[in-house]
């Protein structure tokens, strides 16, 4: 973007850094993008004497579970990531949706959490944040209201997911659903990495 003072690292740089991070987050939502490289965000300016880099910071790298295929980044995926970015930027301009903002915060932390158990717990909390269950009816409403996301034929899976989340919440061990393929189960050491 054009800059009033390209030689100064100011709010314009912070705005662009935020947009770049939101685009990256959008890319992570658009597909299973995986990289073994260290991800960095460069900030700087292009002036008469050329391009200068004034800041380097790490980007959080989502942890894709073992056995999950990754997607190549395509033009369609990038366009979807851009729509996610713009939606989030426009959404964050308002303060009337604090609950959704908290859900996004939980989600952002969950995607980089190495513990499979804790990820399950936090992703389930994200769903709870979106469905707004009544106190004392969370499991029942978790099952019924998630029809919006997964359809009406998956009640048993959603009930099992909620029960697994509850066992993590209360620090109990849980059994993996019997219908879960071996490649979909985390390796035993995944929770301790």
HELIX and SHEET records of a PDB file:
HELIX    1   1 UNK A   11  UNK A   30  1                                  20    
HELIX    2   2 UNK A   75  UNK A   92  1                                  18    
HELIX    3   3 UNK A   98  UNK A  110  1                                  13    
HELIX    4   4 UNK A  116  UNK A  131  1                                  16    
HELIX    5   5 UNK A  138  UNK A  145  1                                   8    
HELIX    6   6 UNK A  147  UNK A  150  1                                   4    
HELIX    7   7 UNK A  152  UNK A  154  5                                   3    
HELIX    8   8 UNK A  155  UNK A  169  1                                  15    
HELIX    9   9 UNK A  182  UNK A  184  5                                   3    
HELIX   10  10 UNK A  188  UNK A  192  5                                   5    
SHEET    1   A 2 UNK A  40  UNK A  47  0                                        
SHEET    2   A 2 UNK A  50  UNK A  58 -1                                        
END                                                                             
